[in-house]
Amino acid sequence: MANVLIVGEIKDGNLKKISKELTSAGRKIADALGGQVEALLIGDGAEKFAAELGEVGADKVIIAKASDFSAEGYANIISATISEKKPGVVLMPHSGFGKDYSPRVAIKSGSGIVADVVGLSIDGGKVVGKKPIYSGKAYANFKVSSDIQMFTVRPNSQEVVQKKGAGAIENSAAGFGDVKVKTTGSELSGGSKIQLTEASIIVSGGRGMKGAENFPLLQSLCDTIGAALGASRAAVDAGWISHSHQVGGSSKYIVAINKDPDAPIFKVATYGVVADLFDVVPALTAEFKKVLG
Ligand SMILES: Cc1cc2nc3c(=O)[nH]c(=O)nc-3n(C[C@H](O)[C@H](O)[C@H](O)COP(=O)(O)OP(=O)(O)OC[C@H]3O[C@@H](n4cnc5c(N)ncnc54)[C@H](O)[C@@H]3O)c2cc1C
C-alpha cells in the first residue's frame, strides 16, 4: 500500500489546472497500489478549492497558509507534510514554482526525483515516469529506487477524470519557517492572454510567418477560438516574438499548415493542410467566427 501526496498550485488566487491533473493521476496510482490520495494546497484561501480536488479523487485536502511564494518556504511546508504523512509517492507540478521548490523537497526528504514526466504508469508495484529525451525525439522510462518515489509532472500532460474522493479538509500547522529569499512582486512576461501551460489549444507559428508583423494574424485566430499563441524556437530566436511564447513537446492533436507537401511536420500531424498560411489562417479565422459567433 502506498499513499500518494500531490502538491497542487494556486497562483494569482486561482487553482491551476495542473492541480486537478495531478489529483487524477494520483488517484490512478493510489487505486493501483491500494492507497489514499492526499492533496496539499498552499496559499491563503486555499480551502475554497478543496471541493474541486475532491471531485477528481482527493481523499483529503491539506491546507497550508502562505501569503506569497517562496521556494524555500514551499519546500519547508512540503517536506514537513511528507515527514508527517509518509506518502509512498509524491507528485509535484513541473511549473515555474514546482521547478524551483521540487529539488529542495527531494534533498530535504532524502528522496530520488524524476523531473518533467509526461506519463505515469505502474510496473511491479513501482511508479514508472515517462519523459521525453533528446529534445523530444525519444522517450525514456524511469523508476525511483528510494522509499519515496517523487516526480514532477509537465502541465497539460495528464487527463482530468471526474472520480469522487472524500475531499476531507485538514489544516496544516506547517509554515515557511526561516527563509532567506522572499518574493516581493511578479509580472507576466510577454503579455500572453492565455498562458501556454494552461492552454488546451495552442496556435503556433514558425519561420513561415516571415516576420513579427504577421503574428497578429495568428493572435486573431487565437482570440477567436480561445487558444494561446505559441512560436517555434526559430521565430523566437529571430526576435519576432518573446521567449515566453516558445513551445516544444507533446501534443494530443496537431493540425499543420505548410505549403511544402514533404515538410517533416506532416509525419506527426493529425491533420495536414498543404497551402499558404496567409490564405488559410484568415479563412479559418473567418469560418470559426461564423461558427462560434
Ligand atoms: C537540442 C534542440 C532543442 C530544440 N528544442 C526546440 C523547442 O523546444 N522548440 C522549438 O520550437 N524548437 C526547438 N529546436 C529548434 C527546432 O528544430 C527549430 O526551431 C524548428 O525546427 C524551426 O521550425 P520552423 O517551422 O520555425 O522553421 P523551419 O524548420 O525552417 O520550417 C519553416 C516551414 O515553413 C514553411 N512555410 C514557409 N512559408 C510558408 C507559408 N507562407 N505557408 C505555409 N508554410 C510555409 C516551409 O515550407 C517550412 O517547412 C531545438 C533544436 C535543438 C537542436
The ligand as an ORCA input file, in Angstrom:
! r2SCAN-3c Opt
* xyz 0 1
  C      18.525     20.420    -28.941
  C      17.473     21.210    -29.645
  C      16.293     21.505    -28.986
  C      15.294     22.242    -29.611
  N      14.138     22.496    -28.936
  C      13.197     23.213    -29.537
  C      11.956     23.508    -28.865
  O      11.730     23.118    -27.738
  N      11.036     24.228    -29.540
  C      11.266     24.653    -30.830
  O      10.387     25.315    -31.396
  N      12.402     24.400    -31.461
  C      13.376     23.683    -30.865
  N      14.518     23.446    -31.523
  C      14.765     24.038    -32.838
  C      13.843     23.497    -33.888
  O      14.467     22.438    -34.542
  C      13.501     24.669    -34.788
  O      13.096     25.762    -34.011
  C      12.288     24.365    -35.670
  O      12.505     23.274    -36.479
  C      12.017     25.566    -36.550
  O      10.759     25.356    -37.157
  P      10.099     26.466    -38.069
  O       8.816     25.896    -38.554
  O      10.065     27.772    -37.378
  O      11.134     26.694    -39.263
  P      11.625     25.676    -40.482
  O      12.007     24.377    -39.877
  O      12.598     26.488    -41.210
  O      10.322     25.479    -41.294
  C       9.619     26.541    -41.914
  C       8.472     25.891    -42.647
  O       7.539     26.881    -43.023
  C       7.004     26.503    -44.296
  N       6.480     27.733    -44.898
  C       7.178     28.833    -45.300
  N       6.337     29.788    -45.768
  C       5.086     29.287    -45.649
  C       3.767     29.780    -45.968
  N       3.585     31.017    -46.489
  N       2.700     28.980    -45.731
  C       2.859     27.715    -45.210
  N       4.074     27.195    -44.902
  C       5.167     27.972    -45.116
  C       8.153     25.888    -45.046
  O       7.695     25.001    -46.060
  C       8.920     25.168    -43.924
  O       8.539     23.811    -43.831
  C      15.511     22.702    -30.942
  C      16.705     22.390    -31.611
  C      17.679     21.646    -30.967
  C      18.938     21.328    -31.706
*
